[in-house]
Amino acid sequence: MRLEHRACVLVCAAALACGAWSARGEDAGAALEKVKPSLVQVTFYQLDENGARHKRTTVGTVVAADGLVAFSAEYMPAQVPEDRFEEFKVEFVHEKDHPDLAADFLSRDPDLGAAVIRVSEKPPEGLVFTPAAFAKDPGLKPGQPVLGFGLLGDGYGSTANFGLGNVIKSVEKPQPLVLCTYPINIALFGPVTSMNGEVVGFVIRDPLAGGRGYTYGSAVVLPAARLENLLKNPGKPKERSWVGISDLQPVPKDLAQVLGLSENGGGVLIGRVLAGMPAEMAGLKVEDVLLKLDDEKIDVKDETGLKGFMERLKRLQVGQKVVFIVWRGGAEQKIDLTVGERPKEAGKAQRVERKDLGLVLRELVYYDTLGLDLPPDLSGLYVHYVKSGSWPELGGLRAGDIITKVDDVQLKGSGEETFVQFNKLIDELKEKKKKEFVFFVSRGVKGQNSAFIKVEADWK
């Protein structure tokens, strides 16, 4: 699939007046018939720590003739391990009998808000996978109509739902997006098409509006071209870029004057440089003001501009070499930086379950120690789940605690060997039928609420 990449934001307003609809109704009906064979309903289950299964249902779009389906990653949060999602099925809503076919999960991209699965079950005779037609060059202009598609849900027979909008404006920053307003409920990752039925994008949550699915009443649409890499390598997890700076602050006019910068303001003030990360290795420092990235001005004066800058950092590639111009000590300095890979997140962390204790533990990840201002090399296991009424819960153990010792034995590291060590220690206690033992836990910021948790056991 070849798609032309364009950096554009398209703002669309609803146009459902009777005259407009009657004039375009025939085209809209034809587009619906073209898109409908590609619309599917995706269902799967998310397991919680008690083993309960929670059904998830959303719209999906067939994007390849081999049964590849794209849908919203909103329903598969990054902090939840992928093995907690199961029994994926795809329902082809354009068929009278609505056949449900099993599918395999391939990958998710939290930055794009997209997830992909592939139908693994042989389709019944006569059913073929009809991929949506992607517009190679959308070429949308102000006033041009577009259509947004979704599903009405099981109560209405999973009927295709759609609405009409009009392009108002095209801009290039802060990232390729499409903003449209539809007179229907917004379907996350529902396809958006031109009036000829060619897909120009997919509805996502607005990255600049605090996670809402709209901005000023508009749905936010990811241009189809941005899915190209994901669809070419659907089973390959994306490397997510990482610079290693946080606590960022916009530089409005008044702050710029205090810092001795341009009277007009604009820039990003660094509040924290993370230890051992690309920014620190490159020489960036706290209180540096980022003025340029690869010769392009960083014109950030408010929180909206800051969110746009952070989205820009996400789009950098792992291994990419970039140049920052920073303001430090009353003068500009050049900083060469090589973009790193984002540290492992909780959803990718190894876990171990001790049913006899009612515990689920996982390895520590960088974000755990970062958020609690703890040493990045802290040894221990993160308490992911504590069953209500279990011995540890009755003793005071909480989810979010970090177990660093069992009795007087210090846990070493925070990975596979740590799990082995922990299980061995507990198995020895169980074999001896020891009635009491102690967990030492780090709790709270800087471990300031750390505690000894006495566990009263009743081994059977």
Buried (B, 14 or more C-beta within 10 A) or exposed (E): EEBEEBBBBBBBBBBBEEEBEEEBEEBBEEBBEBBBBBBBBBBBBBBEBEEEEEEBBBBBBBBBEEBBBBBBBBBBEBEBBBEBBEEBBBBBBBEEEBBBBEBEBBBBBBBBBBBBBBBEBEBEEEBEBBBBBBBEEBEBEEEBBBBBBBBBBEEEEBEBBBBBBBBBEBEEBBBBBBBBBBEBEBBBBBBBBBBEBBBBBBBBBBBBBEEEBBBEEBBBBBBBBBBBEBBEEBEEEBEBBBBBBEEBBBBBEEBBEEBEBBEEBBBBBBEEBBEEBBBBBBBBBEEBBBBBBEEEEBBBBEEBBBBBBBBBBBEBEBEEEBEBBBBBEEEEBEBEBEBBEBBBBBBBBBBBBBEBBBBBBBBBBBBBBBEBEBEBEBBBBBBBBBBEEBBBBBBBBEEBBBBBBBEEEEBEBBBEEBBEBBEEBBEBBBEEEEEEBBBBBBBBEEBEEBBEBBBEBEEE
